[in-house]
Amino acid sequence: MKSRRTPQPSIYYPEELQMLSRVCRRVCRERGIETNDREAKEIAHLAFILYSAGLCEEKPLIGKLGQQA
């Protein structure tokens, strides 16, 4: 997905949120983490940090989160 990265890092388009949600669910599933666990919230937080820093493609985000989370 090509990002329409917004100038304000706290404003996201619906398709950006959908992609970030898919990424987080996949990383949680691969690691056996329930989506309501504290660790899942940490993964989501890191996903938003990475996305805001410019890592805007789904596959690279999954790879980076898999390494760090």
N, CA, C and O atoms as a MOPAC input file, in Angstrom:
PM7 MOZYME 1SCF
protein

 N      0.83400 1    -1.17100 1     0.00000 1
 C      0.00000 1     0.00000 1     0.00000 1
 C      0.87800 1     1.23400 1     0.00000 1
 O      1.78900 1     1.35600 1     0.82000 1
 N      0.61300 1     2.13500 1    -0.90200 1
 C      1.31000 1     3.41500 1    -0.90000 1
 C      0.68700 1     4.28900 1     0.16900 1
 O     -0.53400 1     4.44000 1     0.22200 1
 N      1.49800 1     4.85000 1     0.99600 1
 C      1.01600 1     5.67100 1     2.09300 1
 C      0.68700 1     7.08100 1     1.63100 1
 O      1.34800 1     7.64200 1     0.75800 1
 N     -0.33700 1     7.63000 1     2.23200 1
 C     -0.63400 1     9.05100 1     2.06100 1
 C     -0.20600 1     9.74800 1     3.34300 1
 O     -0.97600 1    10.50500 1     3.93300 1
 N      0.99300 1     9.49800 1     3.76100 1
 C      1.50000 1     9.97500 1     5.04500 1
 C      1.08900 1    11.41900 1     5.28500 1
 O      1.30400 1    12.28700 1     4.43900 1
 N      0.51000 1    11.66200 1     6.41800 1
 C      0.00500 1    12.97900 1     6.76300 1
 C      1.08100 1    13.80700 1     7.44600 1
 O      1.99600 1    13.25000 1     8.05200 1
 N      0.98600 1    15.13700 1     7.35800 1
 C      1.99500 1    15.97000 1     8.01000 1
 C      1.95300 1    15.87400 1     9.53000 1
 O      2.98500 1    16.03100 1    10.18200 1
 N      0.77500 1    15.61900 1    10.11100 1
 C      0.67300 1    15.46000 1    11.56000 1
 C      0.73400 1    13.97500 1    11.89200 1
 O     -0.11800 1    13.20900 1    11.44000 1
 N      1.72700 1    13.55300 1    12.67400 1
 C      1.87600 1    12.12300 1    12.94800 1
 C      0.73000 1    11.52400 1    13.75100 1
 O      0.63600 1    10.30100 1    13.85300 1
 N     -0.14500 1    12.34800 1    14.32300 1
 C     -1.24900 1    11.80600 1    15.10900 1
 C     -2.53600 1    11.67600 1    14.29200 1
 O     -3.57100 1    11.28000 1    14.82900 1
 N     -2.48000 1    12.00200 1    13.01000 1
 C     -3.64800 1    11.88500 1    12.14200 1
 C     -3.36800 1    10.78800 1    11.11900 1
 O     -2.36700 1    10.83100 1    10.40200 1
 N     -4.27200 1     9.79600 1    11.06100 1
 C     -4.09500 1     8.66400 1    10.15600 1
 C     -5.35600 1     8.47900 1     9.32300 1
 O     -6.46700 1     8.67700 1     9.81400 1
 N     -5.18000 1     8.09900 1     8.06300 1
 C     -6.30100 1     7.76600 1     7.19600 1
 C     -6.81100 1     6.37300 1     7.55900 1
 O     -6.05900 1     5.56100 1     8.09700 1
 N     -8.09600 1     6.08700 1     7.26800 1
 C     -8.65300 1     4.77100 1     7.59800 1
 C     -7.84000 1     3.60900 1     7.02800 1
 O     -7.64700 1     2.60200 1     7.70900 1
 N     -7.36100 1     3.73500 1     5.79100 1
 C     -6.59200 1     2.62700 1     5.20900 1
 C     -5.24700 1     2.44500 1     5.91200 1
 O     -4.71500 1     1.33500 1     5.94500 1
 N     -4.69900 1     3.50500 1     6.46500 1
 C     -3.45600 1     3.38100 1     7.23800 1
 C     -3.72600 1     2.61600 1     8.53000 1
 O     -2.95000 1     1.74000 1     8.91200 1
 N     -4.82400 1     2.94700 1     9.19900 1
 C     -5.18600 1     2.25100 1    10.43500 1
 C     -5.51000 1     0.78600 1    10.17100 1
 O     -5.16000 1    -0.08300 1    10.97000 1
 N     -6.17700 1     0.50900 1     9.05200 1
 C     -6.47900 1    -0.88200 1     8.69800 1
 C     -5.20100 1    -1.67400 1     8.47200 1
 O     -5.07700 1    -2.80700 1     8.93600 1
 N     -4.25400 1    -1.08000 1     7.76100 1
 C     -2.98500 1    -1.75600 1     7.50000 1
 C     -2.22200 1    -1.98500 1     8.80300 1
 O     -1.69000 1    -3.07300 1     9.02100 1
 N     -2.16400 1    -0.97900 1     9.66500 1
 C     -1.46000 1    -1.12900 1    10.94000 1
 C     -2.13400 1    -2.19600 1    11.80300 1
 O     -1.45600 1    -2.95200 1    12.49800 1
 N     -3.44200 1    -2.25800 1    11.76000 1
 C     -4.17400 1    -3.28700 1    12.49700 1
 C     -3.84300 1    -4.68200 1    11.96600 1
 O     -3.62000 1    -5.60600 1    12.74800 1
 N     -3.81100 1    -4.83800 1    10.64400 1
 C     -3.43600 1    -6.13600 1    10.03900 1
 C     -2.03400 1    -6.54400 1    10.46900 1
 O     -1.79800 1    -7.69300 1    10.84200 1
 N     -1.11000 1    -5.59400 1    10.41400 1
 C      0.28100 1    -5.86500 1    10.78700 1
 C      0.34900 1    -6.33500 1    12.23800 1
 O      0.98700 1    -7.34400 1    12.53800 1
 N     -0.30500 1    -5.60900 1    13.12900 1
 C     -0.25800 1    -5.96800 1    14.55000 1
 C     -0.89700 1    -7.32400 1    14.81300 1
 O     -0.35400 1    -8.13200 1    15.56800 1
 N     -2.05600 1    -7.57900 1    14.18900 1
 C     -2.70200 1    -8.88400 1    14.37500 1
 C     -1.81500 1   -10.01900 1    13.88100 1
 O     -1.72600 1   -11.06700 1    14.52200 1
 N     -1.16400 1    -9.81400 1    12.75100 1
 C     -0.30500 1   -10.86700 1    12.20000 1
 C      0.88900 1   -11.13500 1    13.11300 1
 O      1.20300 1   -12.28900 1    13.40200 1
 N      1.55300 1   -10.07800 1    13.56400 1
 C      2.71000 1   -10.25300 1    14.44900 1
 C      2.27400 1   -10.94000 1    15.74000 1
 O      2.96500 1   -11.83200 1    16.23100 1
 N      1.13600 1   -10.53000 1    16.28800 1
 C      0.63400 1   -11.17400 1    17.51000 1
 C      0.33200 1   -12.64800 1    17.26000 1
 O      0.70100 1   -13.50400 1    18.06400 1
 N     -0.33000 1   -12.94200 1    16.15900 1
 C     -0.67100 1   -14.33600 1    15.83100 1
 C      0.58800 1   -15.18500 1    15.68400 1
 O      0.65300 1   -16.30400 1    16.19500 1
 N      1.59400 1   -14.64500 1    14.97900 1
 C      2.83700 1   -15.38800 1    14.77200 1
 C      3.57900 1   -15.64100 1    16.08000 1
 O      4.30800 1   -16.62500 1    16.20200 1
 N      3.39700 1   -14.75900 1    17.05100 1
 C      4.09500 1   -14.89600 1    18.33100 1
 C      3.22300 1   -15.53300 1    19.41000 1
 O      3.66500 1   -15.69600 1    20.54700 1
 N      1.99200 1   -15.89300 1    19.06400 1
 C      1.09200 1   -16.51500 1    20.03000 1
 C      0.62300 1   -15.56600 1    21.12100 1
 O      0.42800 1   -15.97600 1    22.26600 1
 N      0.44300 1   -14.30700 1    20.77000 1
 C      0.04900 1   -13.28000 1    21.73600 1
 C     -1.42300 1   -12.95100 1    21.53000 1
 O     -1.86000 1   -12.72800 1    20.40100 1
 N     -2.18400 1   -12.92000 1    22.61400 1
 C     -3.58400 1   -12.49700 1    22.55100 1
 C     -3.62900 1   -10.99900 1    22.28000 1
 O     -2.80400 1   -10.24300 1    22.79400 1
 N     -4.59700 1   -10.57200 1    21.46800 1
 C     -4.63600 1    -9.16400 1    21.06600 1
 C     -4.97300 1    -8.21400 1    22.21000 1
 O     -4.78900 1    -7.00500 1    22.07000 1
 N     -5.45900 1    -8.72500 1    23.32900 1
 C     -5.74900 1    -7.84200 1    24.45800 1
 C     -4.65600 1    -7.88200 1    25.53000 1
 O     -4.82600 1    -7.29200 1    26.59700 1
 N     -3.55300 1    -8.55600 1    25.26900 1
 C     -2.43300 1    -8.61700 1    26.21600 1
 C     -1.61900 1    -7.32900 1    26.19200 1
 O     -1.64700 1    -6.57800 1    25.21700 1
 N     -0.90300 1    -7.09200 1    27.26600 1
 C     -0.01200 1    -5.93400 1    27.36600 1
 C      1.02900 1    -5.95800 1    26.25500 1
 O      1.34900 1    -4.91600 1    25.68300 1
 N      1.55500 1    -7.13000 1    25.94700 1
 C      2.57300 1    -7.24700 1    24.89700 1
 C      2.01400 1    -6.85000 1    23.52500 1
 O      2.73600 1    -6.28400 1    22.70400 1
 N      0.74500 1    -7.14200 1    23.27700 1
 C      0.10900 1    -6.73500 1    22.01600 1
 C      0.02400 1    -5.21600 1    21.93400 1
 O      0.20700 1    -4.63800 1    20.86200 1
 N     -0.25000 1    -4.57800 1    23.05000 1
 C     -0.30400 1    -3.11200 1    23.07800 1
 C      1.07000 1    -2.51800 1    22.80800 1
 O      1.18300 1    -1.48200 1    22.15400 1
 N      2.10700 1    -3.16600 1    23.30600 1
 C      3.47400 1    -2.70200 1    23.04200 1
 C      3.82300 1    -2.85400 1    21.55600 1
 O      4.48000 1    -1.98800 1    20.97800 1
 N      3.38600 1    -3.94600 1    20.95100 1
 C      3.61400 1    -4.15200 1    19.51600 1
 C      2.90100 1    -3.06200 1    18.72300 1
 O      3.47900 1    -2.49400 1    17.79500 1
 N      1.65400 1    -2.76500 1    19.07800 1
 C      0.90100 1    -1.71500 1    18.38100 1
 C      1.58500 1    -0.36100 1    18.54100 1
 O      1.69100 1     0.40300 1    17.58200 1
 N      2.04300 1    -0.07000 1    19.74000 1
 C      2.73900 1     1.20300 1    19.98700 1
 C      3.98800 1     1.30500 1    19.11300 1
 O      4.23600 1     2.34100 1    18.49700 1
 N      4.76100 1     0.24500 1    19.06300 1
 C      5.96800 1     0.23600 1    18.24200 1
 C      5.62100 1     0.35600 1    16.75300 1
 O      6.33900 1     1.01200 1    15.99900 1
 N      4.52700 1    -0.27600 1    16.33500 1
 C      4.10000 1    -0.17300 1    14.93400 1
 C      3.81200 1     1.28000 1    14.56600 1
 O      4.20100 1     1.73600 1    13.49100 1
 N      3.14100 1     1.99900 1    15.44300 1
 C      2.85200 1     3.41300 1    15.17800 1
 C      4.12600 1     4.24400 1    15.16700 1
 O      4.25800 1     5.15800 1    14.35200 1
 N      5.05200 1     3.94900 1    16.04500 1
 C      6.33000 1     4.67400 1    16.06100 1
 C      7.07500 1     4.45100 1    14.75000 1
 O      7.54000 1     5.40500 1    14.12600 1
 N      7.18900 1     3.19600 1    14.33500 1
 C      7.89900 1     2.88000 1    13.09300 1
 C      7.20700 1     3.50400 1    11.88800 1
 O      7.86300 1     4.04100 1    10.99600 1
 N      5.88200 1     3.43000 1    11.86700 1
 C      5.12500 1     4.00400 1    10.75500 1
 C      5.33100 1     5.51700 1    10.69100 1
 O      5.55800 1     6.07300 1     9.61600 1
 N      5.25200 1     6.16800 1    11.82400 1
 C      5.44500 1     7.62300 1    11.87500 1
 C      6.86000 1     8.02400 1    11.48900 1
 O      7.09200 1     9.13500 1    11.01200 1
 N      7.80900 1     7.11000 1    11.69800 1
 C      9.20800 1     7.37900 1    11.34300 1
 C      9.48300 1     7.11600 1     9.86100 1
 O     10.59500 1     7.34800 1     9.38500 1
 N      8.47300 1     6.63200 1     9.13000 1
 C      8.65000 1     6.45700 1     7.69300 1
 C      8.62000 1     5.02800 1     7.19000 1
 O      8.69900 1     4.81000 1     5.98100 1
 N      8.50900 1     4.05300 1     8.06700 1
 C      8.41700 1     2.65400 1     7.63700 1
 C      6.94100 1     2.37800 1     7.34300 1
 O      6.19900 1     1.93400 1     8.21900 1
 N      6.52500 1     2.64300 1     6.11400 1
 C      5.09800 1     2.70800 1     5.77700 1
 C      4.57300 1     1.53000 1     4.96800 1
 O      3.39300 1     1.51600 1     4.61800 1
 N      5.39200 1     0.56000 1     4.66500 1
 C      4.94200 1    -0.59100 1     3.88400 1
 C      4.69100 1    -1.77900 1     4.81100 1
 O      5.39900 1    -1.97400 1     5.80000 1
 N      3.67500 1    -2.56500 1     4.47500 1
 C      3.21400 1    -3.65000 1     5.33500 1
 C      4.28800 1    -4.71100 1     5.60800 1
 O      4.56100 1    -5.02700 1     6.76600 1
 N      4.88800 1    -5.25300 1     4.57100 1
 C      5.86600 1    -6.33600 1     4.76400 1
 C      7.08900 1    -5.88800 1     5.56800 1
 O      7.49400 1    -6.59800 1     6.48900 1
 N      7.69200 1    -4.73800 1     5.25300 1
 C      8.82200 1    -4.29200 1     6.07300 1
 C      8.43600 1    -4.03900 1     7.53300 1
 O      9.22800 1    -4.29500 1     8.44000 1
 N      7.22200 1    -3.53800 1     7.75500 1
 C      6.76700 1    -3.32700 1     9.13200 1
 C      6.66400 1    -4.65400 1     9.87700 1
 O      7.10200 1    -4.76700 1    11.02200 1
 N      6.08600 1    -5.65000 1     9.22500 1
 C      5.96200 1    -6.97500 1     9.84500 1
 C      7.34600 1    -7.52100 1    10.17500 1
 O      7.56600 1    -8.05400 1    11.26200 1
 N      8.27300 1    -7.38900 1     9.23800 1
 C      9.63100 1    -7.87500 1     9.46700 1
 C     10.30800 1    -7.17900 1    10.62700 1
 O     10.92800 1    -7.82800 1    11.47000 1
 N     10.19400 1    -5.86500 1    10.67600 1
 C     10.84300 1    -5.09400 1    11.74100 1
 C     10.21300 1    -5.40200 1    13.09600 1
 O     10.92400 1    -5.56900 1    14.08700 1
 N      8.89200 1    -5.47800 1    13.14500 1
 C      8.21700 1    -5.79800 1    14.40000 1
 C      8.55200 1    -7.21200 1    14.85600 1
 O      8.68600 1    -7.46700 1    16.05300 1
 N      8.68700 1    -8.12300 1    13.91200 1
 C      9.06600 1    -9.48600 1    14.26300 1
 C     10.44800 1    -9.56200 1    14.87400 1
 O     10.71100 1   -10.42100 1    15.71500 1
 N     11.33500 1    -8.67100 1    14.45900 1
 C     12.69300 1    -8.62700 1    15.00700 1
 C     12.72600 1    -7.97500 1    16.38100 1
 O     13.45100 1    -8.42700 1    17.26800 1
 N     11.94400 1    -6.91400 1    16.56300 1
 C     12.04300 1    -6.10500 1    17.77000 1
 C     11.04000 1    -6.46400 1    18.84600 1
 O     11.33300 1    -6.34500 1    20.03600 1
 N      9.88100 1    -6.89600 1    18.44600 1
 C      8.81600 1    -7.10800 1    19.42400 1
 C      9.05900 1    -8.34000 1    20.26300 1
 O      8.25300 1    -8.66200 1    21.13600 1

